[in-house]
């Protein structure tokens, strides 16, 4: 589920939900909407997962 992946990313990165939504999908309300039951389309899921893959902290 996309929301679980996003929540994990937010915990690990310390990024605020609104900043994540703005950067990943140009939608600062994205995380809040998903938490309230919004169902993302496949293209949005793909874009968000790509963003998370690019911005994960790499182990030192």
C-alpha positions as CSV (number, residue, x, y, z in Angstrom):
1,X,0.0,0.0,0.0
2,X,1.4,3.4,-1.0
3,X,0.4,5.2,2.2
4,X,2.4,2.7,4.3
5,X,5.5,3.3,2.1
6,X,5.1,7.0,2.4
7,X,4.6,6.9,6.1
8,X,7.8,4.9,6.4
9,X,9.7,7.3,4.2
10,X,8.5,10.3,6.2
11,X,9.7,8.6,9.5
12,X,13.0,7.7,8.1
13,X,13.7,11.0,6.3
14,X,12.1,13.4,8.8
15,X,10.4,15.2,5.9
16,X,7.1,17.0,6.7
17,X,4.1,15.5,4.9
18,X,3.3,18.8,3.1
19,X,6.8,19.2,1.7
20,X,6.8,15.5,0.6
21,X,3.5,16.0,-1.3
22,X,4.7,19.2,-2.9
23,X,8.1,17.7,-4.0
24,X,6.8,14.3,-5.0
25,X,3.5,15.2,-6.8
26,X,3.2,19.0,-6.7
27,X,0.3,18.5,-4.2
28,X,1.0,19.6,-0.6
29,X,-2.3,17.9,0.5
30,X,-1.3,14.5,-0.9
31,X,-0.4,12.7,2.3
32,X,-3.4,14.1,4.2
33,X,-5.7,13.1,1.4
34,X,-4.3,9.6,1.3
35,X,-4.7,9.4,5.1
36,X,-8.4,10.3,4.6
37,X,-9.0,7.6,2.0
38,X,-8.0,9.1,-1.4
39,X,-7.1,6.4,-3.9
40,X,-4.2,7.3,-6.1
41,X,-4.0,6.5,-9.8
42,X,-1.3,4.3,-11.1
43,X,0.7,7.2,-12.6
44,X,0.7,9.1,-9.3
45,X,1.8,5.9,-7.4
46,X,4.6,5.5,-9.9
47,X,5.7,9.1,-9.6
48,X,5.7,9.0,-5.8
49,X,7.6,5.8,-5.6
50,X,10.2,7.1,-8.0
51,X,10.6,10.2,-5.8
52,X,11.1,8.1,-2.7
53,X,13.6,5.9,-4.4
54,X,15.7,8.9,-5.5
55,X,15.5,10.6,-2.1
56,X,16.1,7.8,0.3
57,X,19.1,8.3,2.6
58,X,21.9,6.1,1.7
59,X,23.7,4.3,4.6
60,X,27.1,5.8,5.4
